[in-house]
Amino acid sequence: MITSLSNQKIKRLVLLRDKARERNKEGLFLAEGIRMFEETPLRELTEVYVSQPLWEQLESGERYPLIWKKLGLCMERDIPVEKVTEEVFRKVSDTRTPQGILFVGRQLSYSFEELAGKAVQRHKEGGRPPLFLLLEDIQDPGNLGTMLRTGEGAGVDGVIMSKGTVDIYNPKTIRSTMGALYRVPFLYTEDLTEVAELLRQYEIPIYAAHLQGRKYFDEISYEEGAAFLIGNEGNGLKEETAGQADVWLKIPMEGELESLNAAVAAALLMYQAAGCYRRKERK
């Protein structure tokens, strides 16, 4: 059992929690919580840490029998499982009320060609049209995580982010995804304009959520699919990025509001596009 706050493993976990550079250097990330541990495939786990109080509950069978079983599978596969004191666990945790389990996982990797190719091929075979979310400089970890989670529900084929977008492996982002991190393909890009050009090559229409939009988002059929551009929470889309869109869309607003939260706007757009296909199927 690890009892010292100065233990080298604990110091490394704190770095993985706090520093995106360290996470990217090792190709790993830190996450915590019962739900996230349940959602994470065994093949993506590299280390697991359990607080002493939770360990005792698991060992006695008092709580979470499936978690105890999964820990056993980890040990069978030589994935290190460490017990730590409650004090040590709190040192590493980034939540106010830690659940007592955290782990190190492998970062995921996808290519644009893989994402777009699968979506276009499915559409050619009679399936639903491609659906993508393009994010420019989103800063709030909760917003980004919510977009992935909502995207999974809407059936998004991928989330493509500018390099200025918050790190998807930020612990707060990971928690907000509620496991969608493992099911929604994503990637970062140096240049969203290059991505826009690739989307045009695949004949996927690009729409920008924009205050100066001339069409309401529910006036489009989205028959050929959609890639929705969503801008920074405070500044919206850069002019150059917005210029890559085929159509600027607006969301009708009552009251004195100018715009919605970025994650809410993304949800409305994705579900509208997905709903158009479902309605067509039912006819």
KEFIRO-974535 format. One line per field, with one value per atom (N, C-alpha, C): residue in three letters; chain; atom name; y, x, z. Coordinates in steps of 0.1 Angstrom, whole numbers, m for minus. Example, Ala and Ser with C-alpha at 12.3 -4.5 7.8 and 13.67 -1.06 7.14 Angstrom:
type = [ALA_ALA_ALA_SER_SER_SER]
mol = [A_A_A_A_A_A]
atom = [N_CA_C_N_CA_C]
yy = [m57_m45_m33_m22_m11_0]
xx = [132_123_132_128_137_129]
zz = [78_78_78_71_71_79]
***
This chain:
type = [MET_MET_MET_ILE_ILE_ILE_THR_THR_THR_SER_SER_SER_LEU_LEU_LEU_SER_SER_SER_ASN_ASN_ASN_GLN_GLN_GLN_LYS_LYS_LYS_ILE_ILE_ILE_LYS_LYS_LYS_ARG_ARG_ARG_LEU_LEU_LEU_VAL_VAL_VAL_LEU_LEU_LEU_LEU_LEU_LEU_ARG_ARG_ARG_ASP_ASP_ASP_LYS_LYS_LYS_ALA_ALA_ALA_ARG_ARG_ARG_GLU_GLU_GLU_ARG_ARG_ARG_ASN_ASN_ASN_LYS_LYS_LYS_GLU_GLU_GLU_GLY_GLY_GLY_LEU_LEU_LEU_PHE_PHE_PHE_LEU_LEU_LEU_ALA_ALA_ALA_GLU_GLU_GLU_GLY_GLY_GLY_ILE_ILE_ILE_ARG_ARG_ARG_MET_MET_MET_PHE_PHE_PHE_GLU_GLU_GLU_GLU_GLU_GLU_THR_THR_THR_PRO_PRO_PRO_LEU_LEU_LEU_ARG_ARG_ARG_GLU_GLU_GLU_LEU_LEU_LEU_THR_THR_THR_GLU_GLU_GLU_VAL_VAL_VAL_TYR_TYR_TYR_VAL_VAL_VAL_SER_SER_SER_GLN_GLN_GLN_PRO_PRO_PRO_LEU_LEU_LEU_TRP_TRP_TRP_GLU_GLU_GLU_GLN_GLN_GLN_LEU_LEU_LEU_GLU_GLU_GLU_SER_SER_SER_GLY_GLY_GLY_GLU_GLU_GLU_ARG_ARG_ARG_TYR_TYR_TYR_PRO_PRO_PRO_LEU_LEU_LEU_ILE_ILE_ILE_TRP_TRP_TRP_LYS_LYS_LYS_LYS_LYS_LYS_LEU_LEU_LEU_GLY_GLY_GLY_LEU_LEU_LEU_CYS_CYS_CYS_MET_MET_MET_GLU_GLU_GLU_ARG_ARG_ARG_ASP_ASP_ASP_ILE_ILE_ILE_PRO_PRO_PRO_VAL_VAL_VAL_GLU_GLU_GLU_LYS_LYS_LYS_VAL_VAL_VAL_THR_THR_THR_GLU_GLU_GLU_GLU_GLU_GLU_VAL_VAL_VAL_PHE_PHE_PHE_ARG_ARG_ARG_LYS_LYS_LYS_VAL_VAL_VAL_SER_SER_SER_ASP_ASP_ASP_THR_THR_THR_ARG_ARG_ARG_THR_THR_THR_PRO_PRO_PRO_GLN_GLN_GLN_GLY_GLY_GLY_ILE_ILE_ILE_LEU_LEU_LEU_PHE_PHE_PHE_VAL_VAL_VAL_GLY_GLY_GLY_ARG_ARG_ARG_GLN_GLN_GLN_LEU_LEU_LEU_SER_SER_SER_TYR_TYR_TYR_SER_SER_SER_PHE_PHE_PHE_GLU_GLU_GLU_GLU_GLU_GLU_LEU_LEU_LEU_ALA_ALA_ALA_GLY_GLY_GLY_LYS_LYS_LYS_ALA_ALA_ALA_VAL_VAL_VAL_GLN_GLN_GLN_ARG_ARG_ARG_HIS_HIS_HIS_LYS_LYS_LYS_GLU_GLU_GLU_GLY_GLY_GLY_GLY_GLY_GLY_ARG_ARG_ARG_PRO_PRO_PRO_PRO_PRO_PRO_LEU_LEU_LEU_PHE_PHE_PHE_LEU_LEU_LEU_LEU_LEU_LEU_LEU_LEU_LEU_GLU_GLU_GLU_ASP_ASP_ASP_ILE_ILE_ILE_GLN_GLN_GLN_ASP_ASP_ASP_PRO_PRO_PRO_GLY_GLY_GLY_ASN_ASN_ASN_LEU_LEU_LEU_GLY_GLY_GLY_THR_THR_THR_MET_MET_MET_LEU_LEU_LEU_ARG_ARG_ARG_THR_THR_THR_GLY_GLY_GLY_GLU_GLU_GLU_GLY_GLY_GLY_ALA_ALA_ALA_GLY_GLY_GLY_VAL_VAL_VAL_ASP_ASP_ASP_GLY_GLY_GLY_VAL_VAL_VAL_ILE_ILE_ILE_MET_MET_MET_SER_SER_SER_LYS_LYS_LYS_GLY_GLY_GLY_THR_THR_THR_VAL_VAL_VAL_ASP_ASP_ASP_ILE_ILE_ILE_TYR_TYR_TYR_ASN_ASN_ASN_PRO_PRO_PRO_LYS_LYS_LYS_THR_THR_THR_ILE_ILE_ILE_ARG_ARG_ARG_SER_SER_SER_THR_THR_THR_MET_MET_MET_GLY_GLY_GLY_ALA_ALA_ALA_LEU_LEU_LEU_TYR_TYR_TYR_ARG_ARG_ARG_VAL_VAL_VAL_PRO_PRO_PRO_PHE_PHE_PHE_LEU_LEU_LEU_TYR_TYR_TYR_THR_THR_THR_GLU_GLU_GLU_ASP_ASP_ASP_LEU_LEU_LEU_THR_THR_THR_GLU_GLU_GLU_VAL_VAL_VAL_ALA_ALA_ALA_GLU_GLU_GLU_LEU_LEU_LEU_LEU_LEU_LEU_ARG_ARG_ARG_GLN_GLN_GLN_TYR_TYR_TYR_GLU_GLU_GLU_ILE_ILE_ILE_PRO_PRO_PRO_ILE_ILE_ILE_TYR_TYR_TYR_ALA_ALA_ALA_ALA_ALA_ALA_HIS_HIS_HIS_LEU_LEU_LEU_GLN_GLN_GLN_GLY_GLY_GLY_ARG_ARG_ARG_LYS_LYS_LYS_TYR_TYR_TYR_PHE_PHE_PHE_ASP_ASP_ASP_GLU_GLU_GLU_ILE_ILE_ILE_SER_SER_SER_TYR_TYR_TYR_GLU_GLU_GLU_GLU_GLU_GLU_GLY_GLY_GLY_ALA_ALA_ALA_ALA_ALA_ALA_PHE_PHE_PHE_LEU_LEU_LEU_ILE_ILE_ILE_GLY_GLY_GLY_ASN_ASN_ASN_GLU_GLU_GLU_GLY_GLY_GLY_ASN_ASN_ASN_GLY_GLY_GLY_LEU_LEU_LEU_LYS_LYS_LYS_GLU_GLU_GLU_GLU_GLU_GLU_THR_THR_THR_ALA_ALA_ALA_GLY_GLY_GLY_GLN_GLN_GLN_ALA_ALA_ALA_ASP_ASP_ASP_VAL_VAL_VAL_TRP_TRP_TRP_LEU_LEU_LEU_LYS_LYS_LYS_ILE_ILE_ILE_PRO_PRO_PRO_MET_MET_MET_GLU_GLU_GLU_GLY_GLY_GLY_GLU_GLU_GLU_LEU_LEU_LEU_GLU_GLU_GLU_SER_SER_SER_LEU_LEU_LEU_ASN_ASN_ASN_ALA_ALA_ALA_ALA_ALA_ALA_VAL_VAL_VAL_ALA_ALA_ALA_ALA_ALA_ALA_ALA_ALA_ALA_LEU_LEU_LEU_LEU_LEU_LEU_MET_MET_MET_TYR_TYR_TYR_GLN_GLN_GLN_ALA_ALA_ALA_ALA_ALA_ALA_GLY_GLY_GLY_CYS_CYS_CYS_TYR_TYR_TYR_ARG_ARG_ARG_ARG_ARG_ARG_LYS_LYS_LYS_GLU_GLU_GLU_ARG_ARG_ARG_LYS_LYS_LYS]
mol = [A_A_A_A_A_A_A_A_A_A_A_A_A_A_A_A_A_A_A_A_A_A_A_A_A_A_A_A_A_A_A_A_A_A_A_A_A_A_A_A_A_A_A_A_A_A_A_A_A_A_A_A_A_A_A_A_A_A_A_A_A_A_A_A_A_A_A_A_A_A_A_A_A_A_A_A_A_A_A_A_A_A_A_A_A_A_A_A_A_A_A_A_A_A_A_A_A_A_A_A_A_A_A_A_A_A_A_A_A_A_A_A_A_A_A_A_A_A_A_A_A_A_A_A_A_A_A_A_A_A_A_A_A_A_A_A_A_A_A_A_A_A_A_A_A_A_A_A_A_A_A_A_A_A_A_A_A_A_A_A_A_A_A_A_A_A_A_A_A_A_A_A_A_A_A_A_A_A_A_A_A_A_A_A_A_A_A_A_A_A_A_A_A_A_A_A_A_A_A_A_A_A_A_A_A_A_A_A_A_A_A_A_A_A_A_A_A_A_A_A_A_A_A_A_A_A_A_A_A_A_A_A_A_A_A_A_A_A_A_A_A_A_A_A_A_A_A_A_A_A_A_A_A_A_A_A_A_A_A_A_A_A_A_A_A_A_A_A_A_A_A_A_A_A_A_A_A_A_A_A_A_A_A_A_A_A_A_A_A_A_A_A_A_A_A_A_A_A_A_A_A_A_A_A_A_A_A_A_A_A_A_A_A_A_A_A_A_A_A_A_A_A_A_A_A_A_A_A_A_A_A_A_A_A_A_A_A_A_A_A_A_A_A_A_A_A_A_A_A_A_A_A_A_A_A_A_A_A_A_A_A_A_A_A_A_A_A_A_A_A_A_A_A_A_A_A_A_A_A_A_A_A_A_A_A_A_A_A_A_A_A_A_A_A_A_A_A_A_A_A_A_A_A_A_A_A_A_A_A_A_A_A_A_A_A_A_A_A_A_A_A_A_A_A_A_A_A_A_A_A_A_A_A_A_A_A_A_A_A_A_A_A_A_A_A_A_A_A_A_A_A_A_A_A_A_A_A_A_A_A_A_A_A_A_A_A_A_A_A_A_A_A_A_A_A_A_A_A_A_A_A_A_A_A_A_A_A_A_A_A_A_A_A_A_A_A_A_A_A_A_A_A_A_A_A_A_A_A_A_A_A_A_A_A_A_A_A_A_A_A_A_A_A_A_A_A_A_A_A_A_A_A_A_A_A_A_A_A_A_A_A_A_A_A_A_A_A_A_A_A_A_A_A_A_A_A_A_A_A_A_A_A_A_A_A_A_A_A_A_A_A_A_A_A_A_A_A_A_A_A_A_A_A_A_A_A_A_A_A_A_A_A_A_A_A_A_A_A_A_A_A_A_A_A_A_A_A_A_A_A_A_A_A_A_A_A_A_A_A_A_A_A_A_A_A_A_A_A_A_A_A_A_A_A_A_A_A_A_A_A_A_A_A_A_A_A_A_A_A_A_A_A_A_A_A_A_A_A_A_A_A_A_A_A_A_A_A_A_A_A_A_A_A_A_A_A_A_A_A_A_A_A_A_A_A_A_A_A_A_A_A_A_A_A_A_A_A_A_A_A_A_A_A_A_A_A_A_A_A_A_A_A_A_A_A_A_A_A_A_A_A_A_A_A_A_A_A_A_A_A_A_A_A_A_A_A_A_A_A_A_A_A_A_A_A_A_A_A_A_A_A_A_A_A_A_A_A_A_A_A_A_A_A_A_A_A_A_A_A_A_A_A_A_A_A_A_A_A_A_A_A_A_A_A_A_A_A_A_A_A_A_A_A_A_A_A_A_A_A_A_A_A_A_A_A_A_A_A_A_A_A_A_A_A_A_A_A_A_A_A_A_A_A_A_A_A_A_A_A_A_A_A_A_A_A_A_A_A_A_A_A_A_A_A_A_A_A_A_A]
atom = [N_CA_C_N_CA_C_N_CA_C_N_CA_C_N_CA_C_N_CA_C_N_CA_C_N_CA_C_N_CA_C_N_CA_C_N_CA_C_N_CA_C_N_CA_C_N_CA_C_N_CA_C_N_CA_C_N_CA_C_N_CA_C_N_CA_C_N_CA_C_N_CA_C_N_CA_C_N_CA_C_N_CA_C_N_CA_C_N_CA_C_N_CA_C_N_CA_C_N_CA_C_N_CA_C_N_CA_C_N_CA_C_N_CA_C_N_CA_C_N_CA_C_N_CA_C_N_CA_C_N_CA_C_N_CA_C_N_CA_C_N_CA_C_N_CA_C_N_CA_C_N_CA_C_N_CA_C_N_CA_C_N_CA_C_N_CA_C_N_CA_C_N_CA_C_N_CA_C_N_CA_C_N_CA_C_N_CA_C_N_CA_C_N_CA_C_N_CA_C_N_CA_C_N_CA_C_N_CA_C_N_CA_C_N_CA_C_N_CA_C_N_CA_C_N_CA_C_N_CA_C_N_CA_C_N_CA_C_N_CA_C_N_CA_C_N_CA_C_N_CA_C_N_CA_C_N_CA_C_N_CA_C_N_CA_C_N_CA_C_N_CA_C_N_CA_C_N_CA_C_N_CA_C_N_CA_C_N_CA_C_N_CA_C_N_CA_C_N_CA_C_N_CA_C_N_CA_C_N_CA_C_N_CA_C_N_CA_C_N_CA_C_N_CA_C_N_CA_C_N_CA_C_N_CA_C_N_CA_C_N_CA_C_N_CA_C_N_CA_C_N_CA_C_N_CA_C_N_CA_C_N_CA_C_N_CA_C_N_CA_C_N_CA_C_N_CA_C_N_CA_C_N_CA_C_N_CA_C_N_CA_C_N_CA_C_N_CA_C_N_CA_C_N_CA_C_N_CA_C_N_CA_C_N_CA_C_N_CA_C_N_CA_C_N_CA_C_N_CA_C_N_CA_C_N_CA_C_N_CA_C_N_CA_C_N_CA_C_N_CA_C_N_CA_C_N_CA_C_N_CA_C_N_CA_C_N_CA_C_N_CA_C_N_CA_C_N_CA_C_N_CA_C_N_CA_C_N_CA_C_N_CA_C_N_CA_C_N_CA_C_N_CA_C_N_CA_C_N_CA_C_N_CA_C_N_CA_C_N_CA_C_N_CA_C_N_CA_C_N_CA_C_N_CA_C_N_CA_C_N_CA_C_N_CA_C_N_CA_C_N_CA_C_N_CA_C_N_CA_C_N_CA_C_N_CA_C_N_CA_C_N_CA_C_N_CA_C_N_CA_C_N_CA_C_N_CA_C_N_CA_C_N_CA_C_N_CA_C_N_CA_C_N_CA_C_N_CA_C_N_CA_C_N_CA_C_N_CA_C_N_CA_C_N_CA_C_N_CA_C_N_CA_C_N_CA_C_N_CA_C_N_CA_C_N_CA_C_N_CA_C_N_CA_C_N_CA_C_N_CA_C_N_CA_C_N_CA_C_N_CA_C_N_CA_C_N_CA_C_N_CA_C_N_CA_C_N_CA_C_N_CA_C_N_CA_C_N_CA_C_N_CA_C_N_CA_C_N_CA_C_N_CA_C_N_CA_C_N_CA_C_N_CA_C_N_CA_C_N_CA_C_N_CA_C_N_CA_C_N_CA_C_N_CA_C_N_CA_C_N_CA_C_N_CA_C_N_CA_C_N_CA_C_N_CA_C_N_CA_C_N_CA_C_N_CA_C_N_CA_C_N_CA_C_N_CA_C_N_CA_C_N_CA_C_N_CA_C_N_CA_C_N_CA_C_N_CA_C_N_CA_C_N_CA_C_N_CA_C_N_CA_C_N_CA_C_N_CA_C_N_CA_C_N_CA_C_N_CA_C_N_CA_C_N_CA_C_N_CA_C_N_CA_C_N_CA_C_N_CA_C_N_CA_C_N_CA_C_N_CA_C_N_CA_C_N_CA_C_N_CA_C_N_CA_C_N_CA_C_N_CA_C_N_CA_C_N_CA_C_N_CA_C_N_CA_C_N_CA_C_N_CA_C_N_CA_C_N_CA_C_N_CA_C_N_CA_C_N_CA_C_N_CA_C_N_CA_C_N_CA_C_N_CA_C_N_CA_C_N_CA_C_N_CA_C_N_CA_C_N_CA_C_N_CA_C_N_CA_C_N_CA_C_N_CA_C_N_CA_C_N_CA_C_N_CA_C_N_CA_C]
yy = [m12_0_12_22_35_44_48_57_71_73_85_95_107_117_121_117_120_108_98_86_90_85_89_86_75_72_83_87_97_111_114_127_126_115_113_114_109_110_124_132_146_153_150_156_153_140_136_143_145_152_166_173_188_193_185_190_182_190_184_179_187_184_170_168_155_143_146_136_132_142_140_134_137_132_117_112_98_91_99_92_86_92_87_98_94_104_98_106_102_105_95_97_90_94_88_86_78_76_62_57_44_43_53_52_51_60_60_47_41_29_18_18_8_9_21_24_21_22_21_6_3_m10_m15_m27_m32_m29_m30_m28_m14_m4_9_13_4_6_3_11_8_7_14_14_17_12_15_17_27_31_31_24_24_28_37_41_30_30_19_17_28_26_19_23_16_2_0_m14_m23_m19_m27_m30_m20_m23_m33_m31_m40_m54_m56_m69_m76_m69_m75_m78_m73_m75_m66_m56_m46_m37_m34_m25_m29_m26_m26_m40_m51_m64_m64_m57_m57_m50_m40_m33_m42_m49_m59_m70_m74_m84_m78_m66_m59_m57_m54_m53_m66_m77_m90_m93_m89_m91_m83_m71_m62_m70_m75_m82_m94_m101_m113_m109_m97_m92_m84_m85_m78_m63_m57_m43_m40_m32_m29_m23_m28_m23_m20_m7_m3_2_m2_3_15_26_38_43_50_56_66_69_79_93_96_109_110_99_99_100_93_94_108_115_129_138_135_143_142_131_129_133_131_133_148_151_165_168_159_161_164_171_174_162_153_140_128_124_113_100_93_80_68_71_61_53_56_48_57_56_63_55_59_50_58_52_58_50_57_51_55_48_52_62_72_81_74_79_73_80_73_79_76_86_84_93_90_98_103_115_121_112_106_97_85_80_69_73_85_90_93_101_105_94_85_74_65_62_53_60_72_79_80_84_85_72_61_48_43_46_42_49_62_69_64_60_55_42_34_21_23_35_37_41_42_46_61_65_80_88_101_109_112_116_120_131_131_141_144_156_160_173_174_186_192_204_211_222_221_230_239_252_262_268_265_271_271_260_258_257_265_266_259_257_251_236_229_215_208_214_208_209_221_222_211_210_200_186_182_169_167_177_176_175_181_180_166_159_145_136_139_130_132_145_148_143_144_139_124_117_102_100_107_105_108_119_123_114_106_98_105_114_121_111_113_105_109_121_125_140_143_156_161_171_176_190_191_203_211_224_232_230_233_231_240_250_260_255_244_238_232_233_227_212_207_193_184_175_165_156_155_146_153_166_173_164_162_153_158_171_176_173_174_170_155_147_132_129_135_132_136_148_153_144_137_128_116_112_101_88_86_74_76_87_89_91_94_95_83_71_59_55_62_58_68_80_91_94_91_94_109_113_127_129_141_144_159_163_178_181_193_197_210_212_225_236_232_241_236_243_239_242_251_254_242_236_224_213_211_201_204_217_221_217_219_215_200_192_178_174_181_178_180_191_194_183_178_167_155_153_142_146_158_164_164_168_169_184_189_203_208_221_227_238_238_249_255_268_276_282_279_286_300_310_324_334_345_355_361_362_368_358_346_336_341_336_341_330_318_307_302_298_292_277_272_259_248_250_240_242_250_252_244_236_229_214_207_192_183_188_180_167_166_153_147_156_151_151_153_153_167_168_181_180_191_193_207_208_220_227_239_247_255_252_259_267_279_288_289_296_299_305_302_306_321_328_343_350_345_353_347_335_329_324_322_317_329_325_335_337_349_353_343_340_331_317_312_299_299_310_311_311_317_318_305_294_281_274_280_273_276_266_267_276_275_282_287_299_304_302_295_292_301_303_310_302_304_298_309_307_318_320_333_337_346_344_353_361_370_378_386_388_397_390_376_368_370_370_370_356_347_334_324_311_301_296_289_282_273_272_265_251_244_230_228_238_237_239_249_252_240_233_222_210_209_198_201_213_216_213_217_215_200_193_178_171_173_166_170_182_186_178_178_170_155_150_136_133_142_141_141_149_150_136_129_115_106_106_97_99_112_115_110_111_106_91_84_69_65_72_68_70_78_80_68]
xx = [8_0_9_5_13_7_16_13_19_29_36_32_30_26_37_50_61_65_57_60_61_71_73_61_54_42_32_30_20_24_36_41_38_40_38_23_14_0_m5_1_m3_1_13_17_7_3_m6_m20_m23_m36_m36_m24_m24_m17_m9_m1_m4_m10_m13_0_10_23_28_27_31_22_9_0_4_6_9_23_32_46_45_37_36_25_17_6_m5_m6_m15_m24_m33_m42_m46_m50_m55_m70_m78_m92_m96_m107_m112_m127_m131_m145_m150_m160_m166_m171_m178_m184_m174_m164_m153_m145_m143_m135_m144_m157_m166_m165_m165_m166_m153_m142_m129_m126_m123_m120_m107_m106_m93_m81_m82_m71_m65_m73_m68_m62_m64_m59_m44_m36_m22_m19_m27_m25_m38_m40_m53_m49_m55_m52_m66_m66_m78_m76_m84_m82_m85_m79_m80_m95_m102_m116_m125_m123_m130_m126_m113_m107_m114_m115_m121_m136_m143_m157_m158_m149_m149_m146_m136_m131_m141_m149_m159_m172_m173_m185_m196_m193_m203_m208_m199_m203_m196_m202_m196_m189_m197_m191_m184_m190_m185_m171_m169_m157_m146_m149_m140_m136_m146_m143_m134_m136_m128_m113_m112_m99_m91_m99_m93_m88_m96_m92_m80_m79_m67_m54_m55_m44_m40_m50_m48_m40_m42_m36_m23_m19_m7_m8_m20_m22_m20_m10_m8_m20_m24_m35_m29_m29_m23_m33_m31_m40_m32_m40_m33_m42_m35_m43_m53_m62_m72_m65_m56_m48_m41_m35_m27_m37_m48_m58_m63_m66_m71_m60_m48_m37_m38_m41_m42_m55_m66_m79_m81_m90_m93_m108_m114_m128_m130_m140_m143_m146_m154_m158_m153_m140_m135_m142_m144_m151_m142_m129_m119_m112_m114_m107_m103_m91_m86_m77_m74_m66_m59_m49_m41_m45_m49_m53_m45_m45_m38_m46_m40_m47_m51_m62_m68_m63_m63_m59_m68_m71_m80_m74_m78_m74_m86_m85_m96_m102_m92_m96_m105_m101_m109_m123_m124_m137_m146_m141_m149_m152_m142_m144_m155_m156_m166_m180_m180_m193_m199_m190_m194_m198_m191_m194_m208_m210_m223_m235_m233_m243_m245_m235_m236_m244_m243_m249_m263_m268_m282_m284_m273_m274_m275_m274_m276_m264_m267_m256_m245_m233_m222_m226_m221_m224_m211_m206_m194_m196_m188_m187_m173_m172_m159_m158_m149_m148_m136_m138_m127_m125_m114_m109_m119_m127_m135_m127_m130_m121_m126_m139_m145_m145_m138_m137_m151_m160_m173_m181_m179_m186_m181_m168_m162_m167_m167_m171_m186_m194_m208_m211_m203_m204_m201_m191_m189_m200_m205_m216_m229_m232_m244_m242_m229_m226_m229_m225_m228_m243_m251_m265_m271_m265_m271_m265_m255_m249_m238_m230_m220_m209_m203_m192_m179_m177_m165_m165_m156_m155_m140_m139_m126_m124_m112_m110_m97_m98_m86_m76_m63_m53_m55_m63_m65_m77_m83_m94_m88_m95_m90_m87_m77_m73_m85_m87_m98_m95_m83_m79_m78_m82_m84_m94_m91_m99_m114_m116_m130_m137_m130_m136_m139_m130_m132_m145_m146_m158_m171_m170_m182_m187_m177_m181_m189_m189_m196_m194_m181_m178_m178_m184_m184_m170_m161_m147_m142_m147_m143_m151_m162_m171_m173_m169_m170_m155_m153_m139_m137_m124_m121_m106_m103_m89_m87_m75_m71_m64_m66_m60_m53_m42_m35_m43_m51_m58_m72_m82_m96_m99_m92_m95_m91_m80_m76_m86_m92_m102_m114_m118_m129_m127_m115_m112_m113_m109_m110_m125_m133_m147_m154_m149_m155_m151_m139_m136_m145_m149_m159_m173_m175_m189_m198_m192_m199_m201_m214_m217_m212_m207_m202_m212_m216_m225_m219_m220_m214_m226_m225_m234_m229_m237_m232_m243_m239_m249_m255_m247_m252_m258_m261_m267_m280_m282_m293_m304_m301_m311_m312_m324_m326_m321_m316_m310_m321_m334_m344_m350_m344_m349_m341_m331_m322_m326_m325_m328_m317_m304_m292_m292_m297_m298_m284_m275_m261_m252_m257_m249_m246_m238_m235_m222_m214_m203_m205_m208_m212_m200_m197_m186_m192_m185_m189_m177_m179_m167_m166_m155_m151_m163_m164_m176_m177_m166_m167_m166_m159_m156_m163_m168_m174_m163_m167_m158_m149_m137_m128_m134_m132_m137_m133_m120_m114_m121_m123_m129_m144_m151_m165_m167_m157_m157_m156_m152_m151_m165_m175_m188_m196_m204_m212_m225_m229_m241_m239_m242_m243_m257_m258_m270_m272_m285_m288_m299_m299_m309_m318_m331_m340_m339_m339_m337_m348_m354_m363_m356_m363_m357_m345_m335_m324_m311_m312_m300_m295_m282_m276_m273_m269_m265_m267_m266_m267_m253_m252_m240_m236_m223_m217_m222_m222_m226_m241_m249_m263_m266_m259_m260_m256_m245_m241_m251_m257_m267_m279_m284_m295_m292_m281_m277_m276_m268_m266_m279_m288_m301_m310_m309_m318_m314_m301_m296_m299_m297_m300_m315_m323_m337_m343_m337_m341_m340_m329_m328_m338_m340_m349_m364_m367_m381_m382_m372_m372_m374_m367_m368_m382_m389_m402_m413_m410_m420_m422]
zz = [0_0_0_m8_m9_3_11_23_22_14_14_3_6_m4_m13_m9_m17_m26_m26_m34_m49_m56_m70_m79_m76_m85_m83_m70_m67_m74_m73_m80_m95_m101_m115_m118_m110_m112_m111_m102_m101_m114_m119_m132_m143_m144_m154_m153_m141_m138_m142_m140_m141_m154_m160_m172_m185_m194_m207_m214_m212_m219_m214_m201_m195_m201_m202_m207_m221_m229_m244_m245_m237_m237_m235_m226_m222_m230_m237_m244_m235_m223_m213_m207_m199_m192_m179_m170_m156_m155_m151_m149_m136_m130_m118_m117_m108_m106_m110_m103_m105_m120_m124_m138_m148_m147_m158_m158_m146_m145_m152_m149_m155_m171_m175_m190_m197_m191_m197_m201_m214_m218_m211_m208_m201_m210_m223_m231_m231_m226_m225_m211_m201_m188_m187_m179_m177_m162_m153_m139_m132_m120_m113_m98_m92_m78_m70_m59_m51_m37_m31_m17_m8_4_13_18_21_25_14_1_m9_m11_m10_m12_m2_11_21_18_13_9_m2_m12_m24_m19_m11_m7_1_9_17_9_m3_m11_m7_1_5_m6_m16_m27_m40_m51_m64_m67_m67_m70_m84_m94_m107_m108_m100_m99_m93_m83_m77_m87_m95_m106_m116_m120_m130_m125_m112_m106_m107_m105_m106_m120_m130_m144_m147_m141_m143_m138_m126_m121_m129_m134_m142_m155_m160_m172_m169_m157_m153_m154_m152_m151_m136_m132_m118_m111_m100_m91_m78_m74_m61_m51_m39_m28_m22_m19_m13_m1_8_19_14_23_19_17_25_24_11_7_m6_m18_m17_m28_m29_m18_m19_m25_m24_m30_m45_m50_m65_m71_m63_m68_m71_m81_m84_m81_m74_m70_m55_m51_m37_m29_m36_m29_m37_m35_m43_m41_m52_m51_m47_m47_m42_m53_m66_m76_m88_m92_m103_m111_m124_m132_m143_m148_m160_m172_m183_m195_m207_m218_m230_m238_m243_m252_m265_m270_m282_m295_m306_m319_m330_m338_m350_m361_m374_m385_m392_m398_m405_m416_m424_m435_m430_m418_m413_m409_m402_m398_m410_m419_m430_m440_m442_m452_m447_m434_m429_m430_m427_m427_m442_m451_m465_m471_m468_m473_m467_m455_m449_m456_m459_m466_m480_m487_m500_m500_m489_m488_m483_m482_m478_m463_m456_m442_m440_m427_m424_m430_m432_m438_m428_m432_m423_m414_m402_m392_m384_m385_m378_m370_m359_m352_m353_m357_m358_m348_m339_m327_m328_m327_m327_m313_m307_m295_m283_m282_m270_m258_m248_m236_m223_m222_m210_m211_m202_m202_m201_m193_m192_m205_m212_m226_m235_m236_m245_m242_m229_m225_m228_m226_m229_m244_m252_m267_m271_m265_m269_m265_m253_m247_m256_m259_m267_m281_m286_m300_m301_m290_m291_m292_m284_m285_m298_m305_m318_m330_m327_m337_m345_m339_m346_m350_m362_m367_m362_m357_m352_m347_m338_m333_m336_m344_m348_m342_m335_m327_m332_m331_m333_m322_m325_m315_m303_m304_m293_m284_m287_m279_m266_m255_m243_m245_m237_m238_m234_m244_m241_m230_m226_m215_m202_m201_m189_m180_m168_m159_m159_m159_m159_m172_m183_m196_m196_m192_m192_m184_m172_m164_m171_m178_m185_m196_m202_m214_m209_m196_m191_m199_m204_m211_m226_m231_m246_m251_m243_m247_m255_m251_m257_m269_m272_m283_m294_m291_m301_m307_m319_m325_m324_m322_m321_m326_m329_m332_m332_m330_m331_m344_m348_m361_m359_m367_m367_m374_m383_m392_m396_m391_m394_m409_m415_m429_m438_m434_m441_m440_m428_m426_m434_m435_m444_m458_m463_m477_m479_m469_m470_m470_m461_m461_m474_m481_m494_m504_m503_m512_m510_m497_m494_m497_m502_m505_m492_m481_m469_m466_m466_m464_m451_m450_m438_m434_m422_m417_m405_m404_m392_m384_m371_m362_m360_m365_m366_m363_m356_m352_m365_m376_m388_m398_m393_m402_m408_m421_m428_m429_m425_m424_m410_m406_m394_m395_m384_m384_m387_m385_m388_m402_m410_m424_m434_m429_m438_m437_m448_m448_m444_m446_m442_m449_m460_m467_m471_m473_m477_m465_m453_m441_m436_m426_m421_m412_m413_m404_m398_m385_m379_m372_m376_m370_m358_m346_m334_m328_m325_m321_m306_m303_m289_m281_m268_m260_m260_m259_m258_m271_m281_m293_m306_m305_m316_m326_m338_m349_m354_m357_m364_m378_m383_m396_m407_m406_m417_m416_m404_m402_m406_m402_m406_m421_m428_m442_m449_m442_m448_m449_m443_m442_m456_m459_m471_m467_m455_m450_m436_m433_m419_m413_m402_m396_m383_m380_m368_m360_m347_m339_m334_m336_m331_m316_m312_m299_m294_m283_m276_m265_m260_m249_m254_m245_m248_m251_m252_m254_m269_m270_m284_m288_m279_m283_m271_m274_m264_m260_m249_m246_m257_m260_m271_m272_m260_m260_m263_m258_m261_m276_m282_m296_m304_m301_m308_m307_m295_m293_m302_m303_m311_m326_m331_m345_m348_m339_m342_m342_m332_m331_m343_m347_m359_m371_m374_m385_m384_m372_m370_m372_m366_m367_m381_m390_m404_m410_m408_m413_m407_m394_m388_m393_m395_m400_m414_m422_m436_m436_m427_m426_m422_m414_m409_m420_m430_m440_m449]
***
